[in-house]
Amino acid sequence: MKAFEASVIVQQGDVRVVGVPFAPGTEVEVTISPKRKNAAEFAESWQRVTAEPRKSLGADSISDADIQKELNDFRAGQ
C-alpha cells in the first residue's frame, strides 16, 4: 500500500490535507502526531522513554550496542 505524508498546522482543532493521491471514495487511515523537530530531539525523547523501563527491569546496565547486537543476531537466526 502506498503511503502519503503531509505536514500541516492545526487550525482551531481542524486539520485539512489537500492533494492526497487517492481516488474519491477510497477509505484511508489517518494518524496524527506532533511533528518532531529533528533527529536529536527524537533521540533525546527515546532515551527518556526507555530510561524508566530499563531501571525497573534492572536492565540499566545494558547498552544500546548490546541491544542492537541481540536484534541483529535474532534477525540472522542465531
MOPAC internal coordinates of N, CA, C and O (Angstrom, degrees):
PM7 1SCF
backbone

  N    0.0000 0     0.00 0     0.00 0    0    0    0
  C    1.4478 1     0.00 0     0.00 0    1    0    0
  C    1.5205 1   108.89 1     0.00 0    2    1    0
  O    1.2310 1   120.61 1   -46.94 1    3    2    1
  N    1.2814 1   116.44 1   133.06 1    3    2    1
  C    1.4543 1   118.53 1   177.95 1    5    3    2
  C    1.5204 1   109.86 1   -79.71 1    6    5    3
  O    1.2310 1   121.06 1   -31.49 1    7    6    5
  N    1.3058 1   115.58 1   148.51 1    7    6    5
  C    1.4613 1   121.15 1  -179.39 1    9    7    6
  C    1.5190 1   108.97 1  -115.23 1   10    9    7
  O    1.2310 1   121.21 1   -23.71 1   11   10    9
  N    1.2984 1   115.29 1   156.29 1   11   10    9
  C    1.4564 1   122.58 1   178.58 1   13   11   10
  C    1.5107 1   107.56 1  -131.77 1   14   13   11
  O    1.2310 1   120.12 1   -52.93 1   15   14   13
  N    1.3164 1   117.37 1   127.07 1   15   14   13
  C    1.4566 1   121.51 1   178.47 1   17   15   14
  C    1.5217 1   109.33 1  -116.18 1   18   17   15
  O    1.2310 1   121.30 1   -35.54 1   19   18   17
  N    1.3115 1   115.13 1   144.46 1   19   18   17
  C    1.4553 1   120.35 1   177.87 1   21   19   18
  C    1.5190 1   108.48 1  -148.47 1   22   21   19
  O    1.2310 1   120.77 1   -28.68 1   23   22   21
  N    1.3034 1   116.13 1   151.32 1   23   22   21
  C    1.4582 1   121.77 1   173.36 1   25   23   22
  C    1.5156 1   107.33 1  -112.67 1   26   25   23
  O    1.2310 1   120.94 1   -50.30 1   27   26   25
  N    1.3100 1   115.82 1   129.70 1   27   26   25
  C    1.4538 1   120.89 1   179.59 1   29   27   26
  C    1.5196 1   108.87 1  -137.72 1   30   29   27
  O    1.2310 1   120.57 1   -15.83 1   31   30   29
  N    1.3049 1   116.51 1   164.17 1   31   30   29
  C    1.4549 1   123.11 1   176.78 1   33   31   30
  C    1.5271 1   108.03 1  -103.11 1   34   33   31
  O    1.2310 1   120.60 1   -48.42 1   35   34   33
  N    1.3276 1   116.45 1   131.58 1   35   34   33
  C    1.4675 1   120.79 1   178.13 1   37   35   34
  C    1.5254 1   108.19 1   -70.18 1   38   37   35
  O    1.2310 1   120.84 1   -50.62 1   39   38   37
  N    1.3331 1   115.99 1   129.38 1   39   38   37
  C    1.4577 1   122.68 1   178.17 1   41   39   38
  C    1.5187 1   108.54 1  -116.89 1   42   41   39
  O    1.2310 1   119.68 1   -70.99 1   43   42   41
  N    1.3110 1   118.22 1   109.01 1   43   42   41
  C    1.4669 1   123.47 1   177.82 1   45   43   42
  C    1.5239 1   112.40 1    49.08 1   46   45   43
  O    1.2310 1   120.77 1  -135.94 1   47   46   45
  N    1.3221 1   116.14 1    44.06 1   47   46   45
  C    1.4577 1   120.70 1   177.39 1   49   47   46
  C    1.5072 1   115.24 1    82.11 1   50   49   47
  O    1.2310 1   119.89 1  -177.77 1   51   50   49
  N    1.3316 1   117.82 1     2.23 1   51   50   49
  C    1.4636 1   121.50 1  -178.69 1   53   51   50
  C    1.5243 1   110.47 1  -112.85 1   54   53   51
  O    1.2310 1   121.51 1   -33.67 1   55   54   53
  N    1.3269 1   114.72 1   146.33 1   55   54   53
  C    1.4575 1   121.53 1   174.71 1   57   55   54
  C    1.5176 1   107.73 1  -128.29 1   58   57   55
  O    1.2310 1   120.58 1   -49.42 1   59   58   57
  N    1.3241 1   116.50 1   130.58 1   59   58   57
  C    1.4641 1   120.84 1   178.10 1   61   59   58
  C    1.5222 1   107.97 1  -126.22 1   62   61   59
  O    1.2310 1   121.03 1   -54.55 1   63   62   61
  N    1.3223 1   115.64 1   125.45 1   63   62   61
  C    1.4624 1   121.18 1   178.80 1   65   63   62
  C    1.5191 1   107.58 1  -110.67 1   66   65   63
  O    1.2310 1   121.05 1   -57.61 1   67   66   65
  N    1.3141 1   115.59 1   122.39 1   67   66   65
  C    1.4665 1   121.40 1  -175.83 1   69   67   66
  C    1.5243 1   109.75 1  -108.58 1   70   69   67
  O    1.2310 1   120.58 1   -36.96 1   71   70   69
  N    1.3093 1   116.49 1   143.04 1   71   70   69
  C    1.4650 1   121.50 1   173.34 1   73   71   70
  C    1.5160 1   114.69 1    83.02 1   74   73   71
  O    1.2310 1   119.81 1  -150.80 1   75   74   73
  N    1.3215 1   117.97 1    29.20 1   75   74   73
  C    1.4649 1   119.59 1   179.46 1   77   75   74
  C    1.5306 1   110.29 1   -69.30 1   78   77   75
  O    1.2310 1   120.47 1   -34.61 1   79   78   77
  N    1.3398 1   116.71 1   145.39 1   79   78   77
  C    1.4694 1   120.01 1  -175.27 1   81   79   78
  C    1.5272 1   114.17 1   -88.77 1   82   81   79
  O    1.2310 1   120.08 1  -138.70 1   83   82   81
  N    1.3352 1   117.46 1    41.30 1   83   82   81
  C    1.4558 1   121.25 1  -179.76 1   85   83   82
  C    1.5201 1   109.00 1  -123.26 1   86   85   83
  O    1.2310 1   121.38 1   -32.14 1   87   86   85
  N    1.3085 1   114.96 1   147.86 1   87   86   85
  C    1.4653 1   120.32 1  -179.25 1   89   87   86
  C    1.5264 1   109.91 1   -69.63 1   90   89   87
  O    1.2310 1   120.30 1   -29.78 1   91   90   89
  N    1.3289 1   117.04 1   150.22 1   91   90   89
  C    1.4651 1   119.86 1   175.06 1   93   91   90
  C    1.5290 1   110.05 1   -55.30 1   94   93   91
  O    1.2310 1   120.59 1   -42.47 1   95   94   93
  N    1.3262 1   116.48 1   137.53 1   95   94   93
  C    1.4528 1   121.61 1  -179.74 1   97   95   94
  C    1.5177 1   114.30 1    90.93 1   98   97   95
  O    1.2310 1   120.22 1   172.50 1   99   98   97
  N    1.3433 1   117.18 1    -7.50 1   99   98   97
  C    1.4610 1   120.35 1   178.41 1  101   99   98
  C    1.5199 1   109.35 1   -72.44 1  102  101   99
  O    1.2310 1   120.64 1   -52.28 1  103  102  101
  N    1.3264 1   116.37 1   127.72 1  103  102  101
  C    1.4593 1   119.94 1   176.38 1  105  103  102
  C    1.5294 1   108.34 1   -78.17 1  106  105  103
  O    1.2310 1   120.19 1   -49.66 1  107  106  105
  N    1.3216 1   117.24 1   130.34 1  107  106  105
  C    1.4579 1   122.15 1  -179.00 1  109  107  106
  C    1.5239 1   109.67 1  -128.52 1  110  109  107
  O    1.2310 1   120.72 1   -21.84 1  111  110  109
  N    1.3139 1   116.23 1   158.16 1  111  110  109
  C    1.4527 1   122.37 1   172.16 1  113  111  110
  C    1.5228 1   107.89 1   -98.61 1  114  113  111
  O    1.2310 1   120.85 1   -37.25 1  115  114  113
  N    1.3079 1   115.98 1   142.75 1  115  114  113
  C    1.4652 1   120.88 1  -179.38 1  117  115  114
  C    1.5197 1   108.74 1  -126.82 1  118  117  115
  O    1.2310 1   120.75 1   -53.31 1  119  118  117
  N    1.3134 1   116.17 1   126.69 1  119  118  117
  C    1.4554 1   122.49 1   175.13 1  121  119  118
  C    1.5137 1   107.60 1  -123.83 1  122  121  119
  O    1.2310 1   120.73 1   -48.33 1  123  122  121
  N    1.3098 1   116.20 1   131.67 1  123  122  121
  C    1.4610 1   120.36 1  -178.79 1  125  123  122
  C    1.5217 1   108.90 1  -121.08 1  126  125  123
  O    1.2310 1   120.49 1   -50.16 1  127  126  125
  N    1.3170 1   116.67 1   129.84 1  127  126  125
  C    1.4592 1   121.63 1   176.94 1  129  127  126
  C    1.5189 1   108.66 1  -144.93 1  130  129  127
  O    1.2310 1   120.35 1   -24.20 1  131  130  129
  N    1.3335 1   116.94 1   155.80 1  131  130  129
  C    1.4581 1   118.90 1   178.28 1  133  131  130
  C    1.5289 1   109.93 1   -63.44 1  134  133  131
  O    1.2310 1   120.33 1   -38.80 1  135  134  133
  N    1.2890 1   116.97 1   141.20 1  135  134  133
  C    1.4595 1   121.70 1  -179.55 1  137  135  134
  C    1.5259 1   109.56 1   -74.85 1  138  137  135
  O    1.2310 1   120.84 1   -48.09 1  139  138  137
  N    1.3356 1   116.00 1   131.91 1  139  138  137
  C    1.4622 1   120.22 1   175.47 1  141  139  138
  C    1.5101 1   108.37 1   -77.04 1  142  141  139
  O    1.2310 1   121.01 1   -34.19 1  143  142  141
  N    1.2975 1   115.68 1   145.81 1  143  142  141
  C    1.4673 1   120.71 1  -178.67 1  145  143  142
  C    1.5280 1   112.05 1   -73.47 1  146  145  143
  O    1.2310 1   120.40 1   134.95 1  147  146  145
  N    1.3431 1   116.84 1   -45.05 1  147  146  145
  C    1.4608 1   119.57 1  -177.56 1  149  147  146
  C    1.5249 1   110.12 1  -164.88 1  150  149  147
  O    1.2310 1   120.47 1    -3.28 1  151  150  149
  N    1.3235 1   116.71 1   176.72 1  151  150  149
  C    1.4606 1   121.69 1  -177.20 1  153  151  150
  C    1.5268 1   111.73 1   -64.98 1  154  153  151
  O    1.2310 1   119.80 1   143.66 1  155  154  153
  N    1.3149 1   117.98 1   -36.34 1  155  154  153
  C    1.4607 1   120.61 1  -179.58 1  157  155  154
  C    1.5252 1   110.44 1   -64.18 1  158  157  155
  O    1.2310 1   120.28 1   139.05 1  159  158  157
  N    1.3302 1   117.07 1   -40.95 1  159  158  157
  C    1.4626 1   120.77 1   177.94 1  161  159  158
  C    1.5241 1   110.51 1   -63.32 1  162  161  159
  O    1.2310 1   120.24 1   138.73 1  163  162  161
  N    1.3316 1   117.14 1   -41.27 1  163  162  161
  C    1.4582 1   120.84 1   177.43 1  165  163  162
  C    1.5229 1   110.59 1   -61.97 1  166  165  163
  O    1.2310 1   120.10 1   133.82 1  167  166  165
  N    1.3328 1   117.42 1   -46.18 1  167  166  165
  C    1.4629 1   121.27 1  -179.03 1  169  167  166
  C    1.5289 1   110.65 1   -60.70 1  170  169  167
  O    1.2310 1   120.34 1   138.63 1  171  170  169
  N    1.3143 1   116.96 1   -41.37 1  171  170  169
  C    1.4654 1   120.67 1   178.85 1  173  171  170
  C    1.5283 1   110.52 1   -63.57 1  174  173  171
  O    1.2310 1   120.33 1   135.35 1  175  174  173
  N    1.3148 1   116.97 1   -44.65 1  175  174  173
  C    1.4633 1   121.13 1   178.87 1  177  175  174
  C    1.5229 1   110.77 1   -62.81 1  178  177  175
  O    1.2310 1   120.45 1   137.97 1  179  178  177
  N    1.3137 1   116.74 1   -42.03 1  179  178  177
  C    1.4622 1   121.05 1  -179.30 1  181  179  178
  C    1.5275 1   110.44 1   -62.85 1  182  181  179
  O    1.2310 1   120.30 1   137.81 1  183  182  181
  N    1.3202 1   117.03 1   -42.19 1  183  182  181
  C    1.4577 1   120.44 1   178.44 1  185  183  182
  C    1.5266 1   111.02 1   -61.77 1  186  185  183
  O    1.2310 1   120.20 1   139.83 1  187  186  185
  N    1.3253 1   117.22 1   -40.17 1  187  186  185
  C    1.4674 1   121.03 1   177.88 1  189  187  186
  C    1.5256 1   110.72 1   -64.42 1  190  189  187
  O    1.2310 1   120.61 1   135.65 1  191  190  189
  N    1.3166 1   116.45 1   -44.35 1  191  190  189
  C    1.4618 1   121.09 1  -177.60 1  193  191  190
  C    1.5295 1   111.23 1   -65.07 1  194  193  191
  O    1.2310 1   120.14 1   140.35 1  195  194  193
  N    1.3102 1   117.34 1   -39.65 1  195  194  193
  C    1.4606 1   120.14 1  -175.40 1  197  195  194
  C    1.5299 1   113.45 1   -87.86 1  198  197  195
  O    1.2310 1   119.50 1   167.04 1  199  198  197
  N    1.3102 1   118.55 1   -12.96 1  199  198  197
  C    1.4629 1   121.00 1  -177.58 1  201  199  198
  C    1.5248 1   112.16 1   -63.29 1  202  201  199
  O    1.2310 1   119.91 1   132.49 1  203  202  201
  N    1.3119 1   117.78 1   -47.51 1  203  202  201
  C    1.4633 1   120.97 1  -176.55 1  205  203  202
  C    1.5313 1   112.37 1   -65.15 1  206  205  203
  O    1.2310 1   118.76 1   132.24 1  207  206  205
  N    1.3403 1   119.96 1   -47.76 1  207  206  205
  C    1.4773 1   118.51 1   177.36 1  209  207  206
  C    1.5293 1   112.71 1   -60.71 1  210  209  207
  O    1.2310 1   120.49 1   142.75 1  211  210  209
  N    1.3182 1   116.66 1   -37.25 1  211  210  209
  C    1.4704 1   118.63 1   178.68 1  213  211  210
  C    1.5261 1   110.38 1   -62.10 1  214  213  211
  O    1.2310 1   120.17 1   137.92 1  215  214  213
  N    1.3181 1   117.28 1   -42.08 1  215  214  213
  C    1.4656 1   120.46 1   179.65 1  217  215  214
  C    1.5210 1   110.32 1   -65.44 1  218  217  215
  O    1.2310 1   120.18 1   133.48 1  219  218  217
  N    1.3209 1   117.25 1   -46.52 1  219  218  217
  C    1.4657 1   120.38 1  -175.72 1  221  219  218
  C    1.5240 1   112.17 1   -67.62 1  222  221  219
  O    1.2310 1   119.97 1   154.54 1  223  222  221
  N    1.3017 1   117.65 1   -25.46 1  223  222  221
  C    1.4650 1   120.98 1   178.79 1  225  223  222
  C    1.5223 1   112.08 1   -92.99 1  226  225  223
  O    1.2310 1   120.48 1   179.68 1  227  226  225
  N    1.3274 1   116.69 1    -0.32 1  227  226  225
  C    1.4565 1   119.84 1  -176.38 1  229  227  226
  C    1.5111 1   111.75 1    71.29 1  230  229  227
  O    1.2310 1   120.60 1  -158.94 1  231  230  229
  N    1.2987 1   116.45 1    21.06 1  231  230  229
  C    1.4608 1   121.02 1  -175.69 1  233  231  230
  C    1.5222 1   112.23 1  -103.49 1  234  233  231
  O    1.2310 1   120.08 1  -165.44 1  235  234  233
  N    1.3435 1   117.45 1    14.56 1  235  234  233
  C    1.4562 1   118.97 1  -175.95 1  237  235  234
  C    1.5288 1   112.80 1   -67.75 1  238  237  235
  O    1.2310 1   120.43 1   167.96 1  239  238  237
  N    1.3425 1   116.78 1   -12.04 1  239  238  237
  C    1.4629 1   119.13 1   177.93 1  241  239  238
  C    1.5260 1   112.37 1   -90.47 1  242  241  239
  O    1.2310 1   119.92 1   175.91 1  243  242  241
  N    1.3282 1   117.75 1    -4.09 1  243  242  241
  C    1.4661 1   121.69 1   178.87 1  245  243  242
  C    1.5157 1   108.49 1   -82.96 1  246  245  243
  O    1.2310 1   120.70 1   -54.09 1  247  246  245
  N    1.3111 1   116.27 1   125.91 1  247  246  245
  C    1.4657 1   120.36 1  -177.86 1  249  247  246
  C    1.5297 1   111.17 1   -84.90 1  250  249  247
  O    1.2310 1   121.04 1   -16.61 1  251  250  249
  N    1.3125 1   115.62 1   163.39 1  251  250  249
  C    1.4613 1   120.61 1   175.14 1  253  251  250
  C    1.5273 1   110.21 1   -61.34 1  254  253  251
  O    1.2310 1   120.42 1   144.71 1  255  254  253
  N    1.3330 1   116.80 1   -35.29 1  255  254  253
  C    1.4685 1   120.63 1   178.92 1  257  255  254
  C    1.5343 1   110.59 1   -64.46 1  258  257  255
  O    1.2310 1   120.35 1   140.73 1  259  258  257
  N    1.3508 1   116.94 1   -39.27 1  259  258  257
  C    1.4639 1   120.47 1   176.97 1  261  259  258
  C    1.5279 1   110.83 1   -62.40 1  262  261  259
  O    1.2310 1   120.99 1   136.56 1  263  262  261
  N    1.3124 1   115.72 1   -43.44 1  263  262  261
  C    1.4641 1   120.59 1   179.75 1  265  263  262
  C    1.5197 1   110.47 1   -63.89 1  266  265  263
  O    1.2310 1   120.49 1   136.00 1  267  266  265
  N    1.3384 1   116.67 1   -44.00 1  267  266  265
  C    1.4641 1   120.39 1   179.90 1  269  267  266
  C    1.5229 1   110.90 1   -62.97 1  270  269  267
  O    1.2310 1   120.09 1   139.52 1  271  270  269
  N    1.3488 1   117.44 1   -40.48 1  271  270  269
  C    1.4667 1   120.63 1   178.43 1  273  271  270
  C    1.5217 1   110.32 1   -62.52 1  274  273  271
  O    1.2310 1   120.44 1   136.71 1  275  274  273
  N    1.3385 1   116.77 1   -43.29 1  275  274  273
  C    1.4637 1   119.71 1   179.33 1  277  275  274
  C    1.5231 1   111.15 1   -62.92 1  278  277  275
  O    1.2310 1   120.22 1   138.89 1  279  278  277
  N    1.3382 1   117.19 1   -41.11 1  279  278  277
  C    1.4640 1   120.40 1   176.78 1  281  279  278
  C    1.5250 1   111.22 1   -62.13 1  282  281  279
  O    1.2310 1   120.70 1   134.45 1  283  282  281
  N    1.3206 1   116.26 1   -45.55 1  283  282  281
  C    1.4647 1   120.37 1  -179.49 1  285  283  282
  C    1.5276 1   110.94 1   -62.30 1  286  285  283
  O    1.2310 1   120.76 1   136.85 1  287  286  285
  N    1.3529 1   116.16 1   -43.15 1  287  286  285
  C    1.4713 1   119.84 1   178.25 1  289  287  286
  C    1.5271 1   110.87 1   -62.58 1  290  289  287
  O    1.2310 1   120.23 1   137.02 1  291  290  289
  N    1.3179 1   117.17 1   -42.98 1  291  290  289
  C    1.4636 1   121.14 1   179.20 1  293  291  290
  C    1.5271 1   110.93 1   -60.98 1  294  293  291
  O    1.2310 1   121.23 1   133.88 1  295  294  293
  N    1.3345 1   115.26 1   -46.12 1  295  294  293
  C    1.4717 1   119.54 1  -179.48 1  297  295  294
  C    1.5178 1   112.22 1   -65.22 1  298  297  295
  O    1.2310 1   120.81 1   151.44 1  299  298  297
  N    1.3322 1   116.06 1   -28.56 1  299  298  297
  C    1.4590 1   120.41 1   178.64 1  301  299  298
  C    1.5243 1   112.07 1   -84.75 1  302  301  299
  O    1.2310 1   120.55 1  -179.30 1  303  302  301
  N    1.3401 1   116.56 1     0.70 1  303  302  301
  C    1.4550 1   120.65 1   178.59 1  305  303  302
  C    1.4979 1   114.73 1    79.86 1  306  305  303
  O    1.2310 1   120.52 1  -158.66 1  307  306  305
  N    1.3176 1   116.62 1    21.34 1  307  306  305
  C    1.4743 1   119.97 1  -178.64 1  309  307  306
  C    1.5002 1   111.00 1   -97.92 1  310  309  307
  O    1.2310 1   120.10 1   180.00 1  311  310  309

